[in-house]
Amino acid sequence: MYQDLLRSFLRDEDGATSIEYALIAGIVSITIVAALSQVSTTLQGTFSSAASHLAPGG
């Protein structure tokens, strides 16, 4: 009885798709955060440079 239940549980793949989607979403989220972090650093330098050129006496 318990062996049949265990076999049935191990063969069941209903939750596998949702776990795969969750992993993909996590990887995409991490990639977006890393890219935005890099872009924000670049933009900060660009705007700081522009602000120093626009400031009086700059």
DATADA-V622472 format. One record per pair of residues at least 12 apart in sequence whose ideal C-beta (glycine too) atoms are under 10 Angstrom apart, sorted by the first residue. I is the first residue (numbers start at 0). J is the second residue. Records with the same first field share a line. If there is no record, write none. Layout:
I = J  J
This chain:
none
